Amino acid sequence: MGIGVIGINAFQSQTQGALTPGQSLDLAGYSVTYKSLAEFDTADGKNVARAVMEVSKGGKVLQELYPRRDYYYDAQQPMTIPGVRSTMEDDVYIILVDWQPISTRLATFKVYHNPLVNWLWLGSLVLIFGSIVAVWPTPEKG
């Protein structure tokens, strides 16, 4: 758990930028490229603005992420859902902050790089398992 906490607090980085399709943001060795954005209504009463982002490192494409913002018509409430790439080494989060009408195709993204996050979760599981073992009743000797 300590490794995860140190990684998050000491090495977390972030950047933000307004991009047009084809442009990229660079952070911690990663390159995040804005591919496209689609806005549509769904059958369950919400409007979705979903971007397609390509994450690469060292020139190699690793994954496509889909950050989005859902707007619920009934509640008149937006909800931001990040695109997440998670490994034992680090996590990359992409948030769709804002976008302009299709005519300009400009969208603003915030990108976070959080190293060693999964070590925190792994340490938590070890702590829980160790606590269960510690409180497990021992057989009485008689």
C-alpha positions in Angstrom: 0.0 0.0 0.0 2.8 2.3 0.8 4.4 2.0 -2.6 1.0 2.9 -4.2 0.5 6.0 -1.9 4.1 7.2 -2.6 3.6 6.7 -6.4 0.3 8.6 -6.4 1.5 11.5 -4.2 5.0 11.9 -5.5 4.7 11.1 -9.2 1.2 12.0 -10.4 1.1 14.4 -13.3 -1.6 16.0 -15.4 -2.0 18.2 -18.5 -4.9 19.8 -20.3 -5.4 21.1 -23.8 -7.9 22.0 -26.5 -7.4 19.7 -29.6 -8.8 19.3 -33.0 -8.9 15.8 -34.5 -5.4 14.5 -35.2 -3.7 16.6 -32.5 -2.0 15.1 -29.4 -1.2 15.8 -25.8 2.0 14.3 -24.4 2.4 13.3 -20.7 4.9 11.1 -18.9 6.0 9.3 -22.1 2.5 8.8 -23.4 1.0 10.5 -26.4 -2.8 10.9 -26.4 -4.3 11.6 -29.8 -7.8 13.0 -30.4 -9.4 11.0 -33.2 -13.1 12.0 -33.2 -16.2 13.0 -31.2 -19.8 11.9 -31.7 -22.8 13.4 -29.9 -26.1 11.3 -29.9 -29.2 10.6 -27.9 -29.9 7.2 -26.4 -33.2 5.3 -25.8 -32.9 5.7 -22.0 -33.2 9.5 -22.1 -29.7 10.8 -22.2 -27.5 12.7 -24.5 -23.9 11.3 -25.0 -20.9 13.2 -26.2 -18.2 10.5 -26.7 -14.6 11.1 -27.9 -12.3 8.5 -29.4 -8.7 8.9 -28.1 -5.7 6.8 -29.0 -3.1 6.2 -26.4 0.5 5.4 -27.5 3.9 5.1 -25.9 7.2 5.1 -27.8 5.4 5.3 -31.1 3.4 2.1 -30.4 -0.4 2.3 -30.1 -1.5 0.8 -26.8 -5.3 1.3 -26.7 -8.2 3.4 -27.7 -10.1 5.1 -24.9 -13.6 6.6 -25.0 -14.0 9.5 -22.5 -17.6 10.9 -22.5 -20.1 13.2 -20.9 -23.6 11.9 -20.5 -26.4 14.4 -19.9 -29.6 13.0 -18.3 -32.6 14.9 -19.6 -35.0 13.9 -16.8 -32.6 15.0 -14.0 -31.0 17.8 -16.0 -27.7 16.5 -14.7 -24.4 15.8 -16.6 -22.1 12.9 -15.7 -18.5 12.8 -16.8 -17.1 9.3 -17.5 -13.3 9.1 -18.0 -11.4 6.9 -20.4 -9.1 4.7 -18.3 -6.0 2.7 -19.2 -4.9 0.7 -16.1 -1.8 -1.4 -15.7 0.3 -2.5 -12.7 2.8 0.2 -13.7 0.4 3.1 -14.0 -3.0 4.5 -14.9 -3.8 7.0 -17.6 -7.2 8.9 -17.3 -8.6 11.1 -20.0 -11.6 13.4 -19.2 -13.6 15.2 -21.9 -13.9 18.6 -20.3 -15.6 20.6 -23.1 -16.3 20.6 -26.8 -17.4 23.0 -29.5 -20.1 22.4 -32.2 -19.1 20.1 -35.0 -18.3 23.0 -37.3 -15.1 23.8 -35.2 -14.4 20.2 -34.0 -12.4 21.6 -31.0 -12.5 19.6 -27.8 -10.8 20.1 -24.5 -9.3 17.2 -22.6 -7.6 16.7 -19.2 -5.1 13.9 -19.0 -3.9 12.4 -15.7 -1.0 10.0 -15.2 -1.0 8.1 -11.9 1.8 5.7 -11.4 1.6 2.7 -9.1 -2.2 3.0 -8.4 -2.8 -0.7 -8.6 -0.2 -1.3 -6.0 -2.4 0.5 -3.5 -5.3 -1.8 -4.4 -3.1 -4.9 -4.2 -1.8 -3.8 -0.8 -5.3 -3.3 0.4 -6.2 -6.9 -0.6 -3.2 -8.2 1.2 -4.1 -6.2 4.3 -7.7 -7.6 4.3 -6.5 -11.1 3.8 -3.9 -10.7 6.5 -6.5 -9.3 8.9 -8.8 -12.3 8.3 -6.0 -14.7 8.9 -5.0 -12.8 12.1 -8.5 -13.0 13.6 -9.3 -16.6 12.5 -10.0 -18.7 15.6 -7.3 -21.2 16.4 -8.4 -24.7 17.5 -8.3 -25.3 21.2 -5.8 -27.8 22.5 -7.2 -30.0 25.1 
